[in-house]
Amino acid sequence: MEDGNPKHNPGRPVAYQNEGFLNSSDARPLRILAEYLEPVSHFRRQKIRDTVVFFGSARLREDGPMGRYYTEARTLAKMLTEWSDNLSNSSRRFVVCSGGGPGIMEAANRGASDAGGKTIGLNIGLPFEQFPNPYITPELSFEFHYFFMRKFWFAYLAKALVVFPGGYGTLDELMEILTLTQTQKLAKKVTIVLYGSAYWREIVNWEALLKHGMIGESDLDLFEYADDPDSAFEILKEGLMRYAAQPETPETPAIAKSRTPQQPAGT
């Protein structure tokens, strides 16, 4: 029998080549596992160790009324990539990662591409707005069906997070990381920057949450504000150097080497 071609029954494919089965509800665990294993293999080959994740609205266009955020996200991603590419490591550190779509996501991938660096896009199949932007490194462009697997890959490698103005999706992603950080479900320190202080102070009333006892005083220390690329870069650089830029050893690369389940890299 040749692999995948049983001679005794040539009309029936083996299970892993049976599209009807693979697309069935019974095979859902296989599809979920595939959305974990495919990125693992690509990140290992590309020597991606960790990321800086950019969140923000797909609706923020370069030529739109809030276009400065697009321009500044692009600038910040370029600055981070130029800085990280000068770090002396055999694996790629602090690679800019976005949701892979238009708007702020495109700006982040574009800025990293401007600097000649690798850049990751974690896309998701949606009925509107979401499509891969042209600035993602081809080997690091992924399409997800399951939101929770996409969120896993945002959190697992992230050492820092920059959140630009956005809507439901951005709020969902921000609160996911804040919750994981608050509950200490992340085995690392993630530097979180809310970009655009006026926007975020208006959209989320953090002080009211504290007043009503829904969060603690220390929870307000989980993030910092920035209003320009230079100040955001300094916050990110300081946090990354303090908490994440330890020398690489054979035990520490996040993807380059496999780990036991008792020694997670990110979550």
C-alpha positions as CSV (number, residue, x, y, z in Angstrom):
1,M,0.0,0.0,0.0
2,E,1.4,3.4,-1.0
3,D,0.9,6.2,1.5
4,G,-2.6,7.6,1.2
5,N,-3.5,5.2,-1.7
6,P,-4.8,1.8,-0.4
7,K,-4.7,-0.6,-3.4
8,H,-7.4,-2.8,-2.1
9,N,-10.0,0.1,-2.1
10,P,-8.8,2.8,-4.5
11,G,-12.2,4.5,-4.5
12,R,-12.2,5.4,-0.8
13,P,-9.5,7.8,0.5
14,V,-7.8,7.2,3.8
15,A,-9.3,9.3,6.7
16,Y,-6.7,12.1,6.6
17,Q,-7.5,12.6,2.9
18,N,-11.3,12.3,3.2
19,E,-12.6,15.9,2.8
20,G,-16.1,14.9,3.8
21,F,-14.9,13.5,7.1
22,L,-12.4,16.4,7.7
23,N,-15.1,18.9,7.3
24,S,-17.6,17.1,9.5
25,S,-18.4,17.9,13.1
26,D,-16.7,14.6,14.2
27,A,-13.4,16.0,12.9
28,R,-13.6,19.3,14.6
29,P,-10.8,18.4,17.1
30,L,-8.5,17.7,14.1
31,R,-9.3,21.1,12.6
32,I,-8.6,22.8,16.0
33,L,-5.3,21.0,16.4
34,A,-4.3,21.9,12.8
35,E,-4.7,25.6,13.8
36,Y,-2.2,25.0,16.5
37,L,0.3,22.8,14.6
38,E,0.6,24.7,11.4
39,P,1.8,28.0,13.1
40,V,4.1,26.0,15.3
41,S,5.9,24.5,12.2
42,H,6.2,27.9,10.5
43,F,7.4,29.7,13.6
44,R,10.0,27.0,14.2
45,R,11.3,27.2,10.7
46,Q,11.4,31.0,10.7
47,K,13.0,31.0,14.2
48,I,10.4,33.3,15.7
49,R,10.9,33.5,19.4
50,D,8.4,36.1,20.5
51,T,6.3,39.0,19.3
52,V,5.0,42.5,19.8
53,V,1.3,42.5,19.0
54,F,-0.6,45.4,17.5
55,F,-4.3,45.6,18.0
56,G,-6.6,48.3,16.5
57,S,-9.5,48.9,14.2
58,A,-9.7,47.6,10.6
59,R,-11.6,50.8,9.8
60,L,-8.8,53.2,10.5
61,R,-7.6,54.2,7.0
62,E,-4.4,56.1,6.1
63,D,-6.5,58.8,4.4
64,G,-9.4,58.8,6.9
65,P,-10.4,61.3,9.6
66,M,-8.3,59.3,12.2
67,G,-5.5,58.6,9.7
68,R,-2.8,59.8,12.1
69,Y,-3.2,56.5,14.0
70,Y,-2.4,54.5,10.9
71,T,0.7,56.6,10.2
72,E,1.8,56.4,13.8
73,A,1.3,52.7,14.0
74,R,3.3,52.2,10.9
75,T,6.1,54.4,12.3
76,L,6.1,52.6,15.7
77,A,6.3,49.2,14.0
78,K,9.2,50.3,11.9
79,M,11.0,51.6,14.9
80,L,10.5,48.4,16.9
81,T,11.6,46.2,14.0
82,E,14.8,48.2,13.4
83,W,15.6,48.0,17.1
84,S,14.9,44.3,17.5
85,D,16.8,43.4,14.3
86,N,19.9,44.9,15.9
87,L,19.7,42.6,19.0
88,S,22.3,39.9,19.0
89,N,20.3,36.7,18.9
90,S,20.1,33.7,16.7
91,S,16.3,33.7,16.8
92,R,14.1,36.6,15.8
93,R,13.0,38.7,18.7
94,F,9.9,40.9,19.2
95,V,8.5,40.4,15.7
96,V,5.6,42.7,14.9
97,C,2.4,40.7,14.8
98,S,-1.1,41.8,13.9
99,G,-4.5,40.4,13.0
100,G,-3.4,40.5,9.4
101,G,-6.2,42.6,8.0
102,P,-6.6,46.3,6.9
103,G,-6.4,49.4,9.0
104,I,-4.1,49.4,12.1
105,M,-3.2,45.8,11.3
106,E,-2.0,46.7,7.9
107,A,-0.1,49.7,9.3
108,A,1.8,47.5,11.7
109,N,2.8,44.9,9.1
110,R,3.6,47.7,6.7
111,G,5.9,49.4,9.2
112,A,7.8,46.2,9.9
113,S,8.1,45.6,6.2
114,D,9.4,49.1,5.7
115,A,12.3,48.1,8.1
116,G,13.0,45.0,6.1
117,G,11.9,42.7,9.0
118,K,9.7,39.6,9.3
119,T,6.1,40.3,10.2
120,I,3.2,38.1,11.2
121,G,-0.5,38.2,10.3
122,L,-3.0,36.1,12.1
123,N,-6.1,36.5,9.9
124,I,-9.6,35.2,10.6
125,G,-12.3,34.3,8.1
126,L,-15.1,37.0,8.5
127,P,-18.0,38.1,6.3
128,F,-16.6,41.6,5.9
129,E,-13.5,43.8,6.5
130,Q,-11.1,41.0,7.1
131,F,-8.7,40.0,4.4
132,P,-4.9,39.6,4.4
133,N,-3.0,42.8,3.8
134,P,0.0,42.7,1.3
135,Y,2.7,43.5,3.9
136,I,2.7,40.2,5.8
137,T,5.7,38.0,5.4
138,P,4.2,35.2,3.2
139,E,5.6,32.4,5.3
140,L,4.0,34.0,8.4
141,S,0.5,34.7,7.0
142,F,-2.2,32.5,8.6
143,E,-5.9,32.1,8.2
144,F,-7.9,31.0,11.2
145,H,-11.4,29.7,11.5
146,Y,-11.6,29.5,15.3
147,F,-11.3,32.8,17.2
148,F,-10.0,31.1,20.3
149,M,-7.0,29.5,18.4
150,R,-6.2,32.9,16.9
151,K,-6.3,34.5,20.4
152,F,-4.0,31.7,21.7
153,W,-1.4,32.7,19.2
154,F,-1.7,36.4,20.0
155,A,-1.1,35.6,23.7
156,Y,1.3,32.7,23.5
157,L,4.3,34.5,21.9
158,A,3.5,38.1,22.9
159,K,6.0,40.0,25.1
160,A,4.3,43.3,24.5
161,L,1.0,44.7,23.3
162,V,0.1,48.0,21.6
163,V,-3.6,48.8,21.4
164,F,-4.7,51.5,19.0
165,P,-8.3,52.8,18.9
166,G,-10.8,50.1,17.8
167,G,-14.2,48.7,18.3
168,Y,-15.7,45.4,19.5
169,G,-12.9,43.2,18.2
170,T,-10.1,45.4,19.7
171,L,-11.9,45.7,23.0
172,D,-12.4,41.9,23.1
173,E,-8.7,41.3,22.4
174,L,-7.5,43.9,24.9
175,M,-9.7,42.6,27.7
176,E,-8.6,39.0,26.9
177,I,-4.9,39.9,27.5
178,L,-5.8,42.1,30.5
179,T,-7.7,39.3,32.1
180,L,-4.9,36.8,31.5
181,T,-2.5,39.2,33.0
182,Q,-4.6,40.1,36.0
183,T,-5.3,36.5,36.8
184,Q,-1.6,35.5,36.3
185,K,-2.4,33.0,33.6
186,L,0.5,34.3,31.5
187,A,3.8,32.9,32.7
188,K,5.5,36.2,31.7
189,K,5.3,39.9,32.0
190,V,3.5,41.5,29.1
191,T,4.1,45.3,28.6
192,I,0.7,46.8,27.5
193,V,0.4,50.2,25.9
194,L,-2.9,51.9,25.2
195,Y,-2.2,54.2,22.3
196,G,-4.3,57.4,22.2
197,S,-5.0,58.3,25.8
198,A,-8.0,60.6,25.1
199,Y,-9.7,57.8,23.2
200,W,-9.2,55.1,25.7
201,R,-10.1,57.2,28.7
202,E,-13.4,58.1,27.0
203,I,-14.2,54.6,25.8
204,V,-13.3,52.7,29.0
205,N,-14.0,54.3,32.4
206,W,-11.3,52.5,34.4
207,E,-11.8,54.8,37.4
208,A,-15.5,53.8,37.5
209,L,-14.5,50.1,37.5
210,L,-12.2,50.9,40.5
211,K,-14.8,53.0,42.3
212,H,-17.4,50.2,42.1
213,G,-14.9,47.6,43.3
214,M,-14.8,45.7,40.0
215,I,-11.0,46.0,39.7
216,G,-8.3,46.6,42.2
217,E,-5.9,49.6,42.4
218,S,-3.0,47.5,41.2
219,D,-5.0,46.6,38.0
220,L,-4.6,50.1,36.8
221,D,-0.8,49.4,36.7
222,L,-1.3,46.7,34.1
223,F,-1.0,49.2,31.2
224,E,0.4,52.6,30.3
225,Y,-0.8,55.3,27.9
226,A,1.1,56.7,24.9
227,D,0.2,59.4,22.4
228,D,3.1,59.4,20.0
229,P,5.5,56.8,18.5
230,D,8.5,58.0,20.4
231,S,6.9,57.7,23.9
232,A,5.3,54.3,23.0
233,F,8.6,53.0,21.7
234,E,10.4,54.0,25.0
235,I,7.8,52.3,27.1
236,L,7.9,49.1,25.0
237,K,11.7,49.1,24.8
238,E,12.1,49.6,28.6
239,G,9.5,46.8,29.3
240,L,11.0,44.4,26.8
241,M,14.6,44.9,28.0
242,R,13.5,44.5,31.7
243,Y,11.3,41.5,31.4
244,A,11.9,39.7,28.1
245,A,15.4,40.3,26.7
246,Q,17.2,37.7,28.7
247,P,20.1,35.9,26.9
248,E,19.0,33.0,24.8
249,T,19.8,29.5,26.1
250,P,18.9,26.1,24.6
251,E,16.1,26.0,27.1
252,T,14.5,29.4,26.4
253,P,13.5,29.7,22.7
254,A,9.7,29.8,22.5
255,I,9.2,27.9,19.3
256,A,12.7,26.8,18.1
257,K,12.7,23.9,20.5
258,S,9.8,21.9,21.9
259,R,8.7,21.9,25.5
260,T,7.1,19.6,28.0
261,P,3.5,20.6,29.0
262,Q,4.8,21.5,32.5
263,Q,7.0,24.3,31.0
264,P,4.9,26.6,28.9
265,A,6.5,29.5,27.3
266,G,3.6,31.9,27.2
267,T,0.3,30.7,28.7
